[in-house]
Amino acid sequence: MMKQGSCHCGAVKFAVTLPEVLRGARCDCSLCRIKGAVTVGAPLDALEIVAGEEWLTLYEFNTRTAKHYFCSRCGTYTFHRRRADPATYGINVACLGLDPYRDFAEVPVLDGTNHSSDTGKVRLAGHLRFVPNEA
């Protein structure tokens, strides 16, 4: 399915082709703990920046394998090239108009503190669950 995405201020716009069934995930590495975003995966060639490429800022740390992109105008994390699979992007679901809470009631959290590229094992650190209050 084709989805349109953008940062908070609308300066960066992109289109991405995603699978019909979306599997959201989070990571517990030092950066992802701060970002707090739920992401869905897409191959590199499935994402097209439609407008505002000049507003994107790249952030890299540690091994510099992962490439984290932010809007330099509003600061929104939009997507990143994954360290565990550099042939894919992790797309911030909130940039796609999805609600990271209601659209993903339970989200697996991958162990990025003990990254699979370092350990050779993909490990699940846990799950985050959203339980809405009754109205």
C-alpha positions as CSV (number, residue, x, y, z in Angstrom):
1,M,0.0,0.0,0.0
2,M,1.2,3.5,-0.8
3,K,1.2,6.0,2.1
4,Q,2.1,9.7,2.1
5,G,4.2,11.0,5.0
6,S,5.5,14.3,6.3
7,C,7.2,15.9,9.2
8,H,5.3,18.0,11.7
9,C,5.7,21.3,9.9
10,G,5.1,19.8,6.4
11,A,8.5,20.9,5.0
12,V,9.6,17.3,4.3
13,K,7.1,15.2,2.4
14,F,7.6,11.6,1.2
15,A,5.8,8.6,-0.2
16,V,6.4,5.0,0.8
17,T,5.1,1.7,-0.3
18,L,4.4,-0.6,2.7
19,P,3.1,-4.1,3.1
20,E,-0.7,-4.4,3.6
21,V,-0.2,-5.7,7.1
22,L,1.9,-3.3,9.1
23,R,4.1,-4.6,11.9
24,G,5.2,-1.8,14.2
25,A,8.2,-2.0,16.4
26,R,10.4,0.0,18.7
27,C,14.1,-0.3,19.7
28,D,15.7,0.3,23.1
29,C,19.0,1.6,22.0
30,S,20.1,4.9,23.4
31,L,18.8,7.0,20.5
32,C,15.5,5.2,20.1
33,R,14.8,5.4,23.8
34,I,14.9,9.2,23.4
35,K,13.0,9.3,20.1
36,G,10.3,6.9,21.4
37,A,8.9,6.3,17.9
38,V,7.0,3.3,16.6
39,T,8.4,2.4,13.2
40,V,7.4,0.2,10.3
41,G,9.8,-1.3,7.7
42,A,10.2,-0.6,4.0
43,P,12.9,-1.4,1.5
44,L,15.1,1.5,0.5
45,D,13.6,1.7,-3.0
46,A,10.1,1.9,-1.5
47,L,10.6,5.4,-0.2
48,E,10.6,8.6,-2.3
49,I,11.2,12.1,-1.0
50,V,8.6,14.2,-2.7
51,A,9.5,17.6,-1.2
52,G,11.9,19.2,1.3
53,E,14.9,17.0,0.9
54,E,17.0,20.1,1.7
55,W,15.3,20.3,5.1
56,L,16.4,16.7,6.1
57,T,19.3,16.5,8.5
58,L,21.3,13.3,9.0
59,Y,22.4,12.0,12.4
60,E,24.8,9.1,12.8
61,F,26.5,7.7,15.9
62,N,28.5,4.8,17.2
63,T,29.1,2.5,14.1
64,R,27.6,5.1,11.7
65,T,25.7,2.3,9.9
66,A,22.3,3.6,10.9
67,K,21.3,6.8,9.2
68,H,18.7,8.8,11.2
69,Y,16.9,11.6,9.3
70,F,15.2,14.6,10.9
71,C,13.5,17.7,9.6
72,S,15.9,20.5,10.4
73,R,13.0,23.0,10.6
74,C,10.7,21.3,13.1
75,G,12.9,18.5,14.5
76,T,10.7,15.6,13.6
77,Y,12.3,12.2,13.2
78,T,11.0,10.9,9.9
79,F,12.8,7.7,9.0
80,H,16.1,5.9,9.4
81,R,18.2,3.5,7.5
82,R,18.5,0.5,9.8
83,R,21.7,-0.8,11.3
84,A,20.4,-4.4,11.6
85,D,19.2,-4.3,7.9
86,P,20.8,-1.4,5.9
87,A,18.6,-2.4,2.9
88,T,15.5,-1.1,4.8
89,Y,14.2,2.0,6.3
90,G,12.3,2.3,9.6
91,I,9.5,4.8,9.0
92,N,8.0,6.8,11.9
93,V,4.4,5.8,11.8
94,A,3.2,9.1,13.2
95,C,4.6,10.8,10.0
96,L,2.3,8.6,8.0
97,G,-0.8,9.8,9.9
98,L,-1.0,6.7,12.0
99,D,-1.6,6.8,15.7
100,P,1.4,4.9,17.3
101,Y,-0.9,4.1,20.3
102,R,-4.3,3.2,18.9
103,D,-3.2,1.7,15.6
104,F,-0.5,-0.4,17.4
105,A,-2.0,-1.5,20.7
106,E,1.0,-3.8,21.5
107,V,4.4,-3.1,20.0
108,P,7.4,-5.4,20.3
109,V,10.6,-3.7,21.5
110,L,13.8,-5.0,20.0
111,D,17.0,-5.2,22.1
112,G,19.1,-2.4,20.5
113,T,21.2,-2.1,23.7
114,N,22.6,-5.5,22.8
115,H,22.3,-5.0,19.1
116,S,22.0,-8.0,16.8
117,S,24.8,-6.7,14.6
118,D,27.1,-7.0,17.7
119,T,25.7,-10.2,19.2
120,G,24.6,-12.2,16.1
121,K,21.2,-12.7,17.7
122,V,17.9,-10.8,17.3
123,R,16.5,-10.4,20.8
124,L,13.1,-9.1,21.9
125,A,13.5,-6.8,25.0
126,G,9.8,-6.8,25.7
127,H,6.5,-5.3,24.5
128,L,4.8,-1.9,25.0
129,R,1.0,-2.0,25.4
130,F,-1.5,0.8,25.1
131,V,-4.6,0.4,27.3
132,P,-7.0,3.3,26.8
133,N,-9.0,4.7,29.7
134,E,-12.7,4.0,29.4
135,A,-14.7,7.1,28.4
